[in-house]
């Protein structure tokens, strides 16, 4: 009987492999387009790692989706606050 890994465990492996591939694309020196693809893949992988790194390996798809939504919402709020507060902080610094 073949057992299939849970959604959380599979996604953690996929994120780690995508990070390794993105590093390989970034360190190559032959093609600038591959560099940019690697850089974008690294950004997506790093943001995904925040969600999947906090997900139990036994999580199913439904639980995984819930954790992903929460993590991406937190990341969006932090980026949003940074964008909104940057002008205020610049004025304070002058």
N, C-alpha and C positions, 0 to 999 in steps of 0.2 A: 504494500500500500504506500503510495507517495503522499507525503505530507507537504503542505504548502505553508510557507512562512506567513506570518501575520502582516497586515498592511503596514504597521509601524516599523517592523523590522526591515521589510523590503524597501520602504522609502528612505530609511536611514542609510542603507547600503547604496541606493541610487544617488543620494545627495553626496555621499563621500566619493563615489566614483566620478560624479560630475565635477566635484572640486578638483580631483586629481587631473582630469582631462583639461579643465580650465587652466590649471597651473602649467600643464604641458603646452597649451596653446599660447600662454603668455610668455613663456621663456624661449619659445622658438624665435628665430630672427629672420626667417625667410619671407614672411608675408605679413604685412600690416593688417590686412583684413582678418586674418586668423587671430592676430593679437586682440583686435577689438571684440571679436566673437568670444574669445577666452575671457576677456575682461567682463563683458556682459554676463557670461555664464557664471563667472565667479560671484558677481553681485547677486544674481538670482539664487545661486547655491548657498551663499552665506545667509541671505534672508530666509531661505527655506530651512537651513540648518537650525535657525532659532526656533522654528516651529517643530520640526521633526526631532530635534535634540531633546525637547521637553516632552516628547510623546513616548508613552511606554511601548516597548517592542511588541506587546501583545494586543495593541489597539487595533480595532477593526476600522473599516473605511469610514463609518458614520462618526465614530469617536475621533478619528484622525482629522476629518473635515472640520469638526467643531474646534479642535485645538488649533488647526491652521488658521481658521477665521479669527480666533481670538488673538493669535500671535501677529497676524498681518494687520489687524486693527490696532494693536499696540504700537507696532512699527509705524504705521501711517500717522497715528496721533503724535508720536515723538517727532517725526519729520515735520508734520504740520506745525507743531508748537515751535520747533526750531526756526521754521520759515517765518512764522508770525513774530517771534521774539527777537530775531536778528536785528531789525531796525531799532528796536527799543534798546537793546544792549549796546549797539553802536553809538546811539545818542548818549547813553550813560557814560560810555568810555571817552567821549570827547570832552 
